[in-house]
Amino acid sequence: QLIALVSTCRLRGTIYVAMAKQYNRRMSARDKPDHDKPDHDKTAYDKTAYDGTGSGRLGKDAYSHVLKTGSQLCNTVNLLSTHIDPANIPPKNVLALQRYLGNRAVTSLLTKRDIMSVSDKQSKSSKYVLQRKKTEIKTLEERKRLRQTWNFLPEKSKIDGSLSESERTNLMMADLDQIYQSHLVKGKKYLDTLEEAKKQYFKSPLEYVKKKQKQRDIHNANFAKNYVTSVTNSDNDSSTTARKVSSSGFVGERPSKPKENVYYNIIDPWEGRIRALDNYATKDEARKEDDKNINTEGYKKKGLPNSEVLWQQGLASAKSQLWFPWFYGDSRAKKAMGGVKSMRRENIQNPLTRAVVFMSYPNGKVYWVENMTWQKDSEEFEAVMGTPNAAPAIHMLTDHLDEIQHKNIADVTATTSEHLLIQYDD
């Protein structure tokens, strides 16, 4: 019944909006002689007006009414779609849904279950690939990758040599699924925090900035005082505006240059790209000092989270390319960095991230062997975004919501190069 209601709303909403657009097109064409006929009723319309084949037109009053009504109906569809359980929609019914809801609506409706057409041609023949988290091992390559991923886990079950192959596989899968579920909870929490920050920002931008400014002042001071940074031209990036930025935290005497392989990234503020190469918080002396004094009363933290280090490195990359950096250099650098469009975490080594990515691939698919994209609001998306490698993309947006132009994270893709590509959008 709910699906039928959605279908009706979508159909009527589409008709109403199309009718309004038809009127708008004819008004733009200045079809005045016909429109000014005395027998033309302002609230009347030809039956074929909405499909583009008739000569009917809408008056201004009717135009406003149907546009408003159509938009409301379409919004109702979006609201109702979130309450439909995708498990109740078998793949064989997807084509029927497409006929009434449209391809775009069906794709959005089935995001949690990720029933996607393999190609435009296959969509006409009702062949769909079911993409959801891994529940079983189907191939030898999957089994091999499972063992590799499980071996690097910091904590895992003890597997007795007397167990059968299937029993060992089940224990490994249980360990990985536990990690997946814990990061799913984290991902939901981080994304909920982002949504709450957006509500506060759009409700009162000045109040949001006021609350964040104190934290930003502390971060700026800590980065300047407890981190050393160097910026050089990048020789392994196609862009001429990309810069290699290396940073490391320190305690005591300030070193002349940063330690290698602590925070080493390539950032292009002008094209909005962050390539996160090496980010090892365990090598950050400032954060290690914080861990030592975690229970010391009155101790002020010196270290920064990875998301803030990336932001500060982006500002350093932008400042290094400014003409007259002394002339409003900070605000100009923030404006450049605010156009960030993507963050690519390269050469993923973290065992927890690898475990979650492994479990997020559907049955029969081998992680890192083929690209896999998880759309926003899907369960797999939330789990991957809760991992140590992907979470900084959320934290950076949450902490700098007013400075970053794109306010959402659209999707995350695991590539064959063992990277995670996180895309921002509006």
PyMOL commands that set and color helices and strands:
alter all, ss='L'
color gray80, all
select helices_A, chain A and resi 2-28+32-35+49-51+60-81+86-88+91-101+103-109+120-124+140-151+165-203+205-226+281-283+285-292+306-319+329-337+351-360+379-385+391-399
alter helices_A, ss='H'
color red, helices_A
select strands_A, chain A and resi 115-117+128-130+227-233+243-249+263-268+273-279+342-345+372-375+408-414+420-425
alter strands_A, ss='S'
color yellow, strands_A
deselect
rebuild
show_as cartoon
